[in-house]
Amino acid sequence: MPMRKKPWGRAMVSAAVLAAAVAAGGVIWSHSAGAGSRPEPAALAAKGTFGRTQVVRLTAETAHSSVRGSQLEKVRGHLKRRVAIGGGDEIIAAVAGSLSPVAVDSSDGSSVVYSSWRQISHPHPSNPQRGTGQGVKVGEPVGIPSVRVYSDAPGKDKLIESGAYSPALSLDGRLAFVRGDSNIVRQNVDYTGKIVVGKVDGGSFQPWTSDSARYYTYAWAGSTLLAYKALPQSEAADLYTFTDAGKSRLLAPEAFAIAVSPDASRVLVTVGRRMVEVVRVADGAIEASMALDGEGVAAPGSPTTPHALMFAGSWYGDRVVANSDAGFVVLNVAHGIRIESVIKTPGFPTGITEPTLLDDSHLIGWADLGSLPGKDATDETAYDNALVQCDLAAKSCAVGAASPARTWTRWVTNPSR
């Protein structure tokens, strides 16, 4: 499938119906990534192509938790365990897509909060001659999203709330998510709700919004919650900050977050697809900006000129990485914003999704595997998927064991800083 223009197009069209293209749920920032940059960051080529090697197990899996299907491979220090989670649901962010991670971990690694999905409808492949679509009529029940948690103590998986989605966990243990106005997602009907905030180990969650809307919580920047509010009749969204119940402010209009800075003071966003900005969380001031079609970015018409930087990247030191429609992009934000590298990703039809920098040249992420569908294809391709880890300096990626479609494989990390 080609890169989609909007971050939840896959989630609400295919994933809420099929829960298959919902593969866009993911990881953004690892707690273990740290906050500093090395004195002399690794030198990166301006352009290139990732080479690929297939491995049985990635070395990163010894230090980072991951989800495969309904199994959580929990890593905490030197302790590793594999546990069943989900209570019979699929582990996938079927409502939020890439706007929030599938699974986030607490700062001490003791808990994993995640999204799950229970399919109700039974769609079937499209038939363009009959015009049946996926066989689900407008307004029919599609599925039920939930927010769940696994904790080392008492070593159990439990439901936090049904009819909820998009969990964001702060470093001090505050959990935000969207509580749906209904438990059930219905075909082609906006799924609206309110943002609520509480503690993972507590039973009470306080509404932080009085109105219902298509909200999507993204991450915490210190004590400030970053969340999207979808625009009416649109797949665009405004990015807001929330500091308490009823206390919100528009941070960036028609913007999607790429990554939060290591010190939580700034967020890098794409605005209207052609502009990239560093925005100060405290007051919304724009500290730096770059037009993707501006002078000095890349040669006009170059195949390596990103038409848009995507969402769900990560920030380490002076570097930010993100997926794009032209390949994998490395930005340098030391003095303003500039494109440092664009690396093509053959064999990964939707690129390397939700890349998480571990240092200035090594990252983990996940990828769909295979080839793009033909131009006459009428259905979304059911890709295999796998965890990956890549070396930016060597332009190489190791690919872990492949999982079939609907057995989702994702890292457990956390975009909050």
Secondary structure, 3 states (H helix, E strand, C coil): CCCCCCCCHHHHHHHCCCCCHHHHCCCCCCHHHCCCCCCCCCCCCCEEECEEEECCCCHHHHCCCEEECCEEEEEECCEEEEEECCCCCECCCCCCHHHCCCEEECCCCCEEEEEEEEECCCCCCCCCCCCCCCCCCCCCEEEEEEEEEEECCCCEEEEEEECEEEEEECCCCEEEEEEECCCCEECCCCCCEEEEEEECCCCCEEECCCCCECEEEEEEECCEEEEEEECCCCCCEEEEEEEECCEEEEEECCEEEEEECCCCCEEEEEECCCEEEEEECCCCCEEEEEECCCCCCCCCCCCCCCCCECCCCEEECCEEEEEECCEEEEEECCCCCEEEEEEECCCCCCCEEEEEECCCCEEEEEEEECCCCCCCCCCCCCCEEEEEEEECCCCEEEECCCECCCCCEEECECCCC
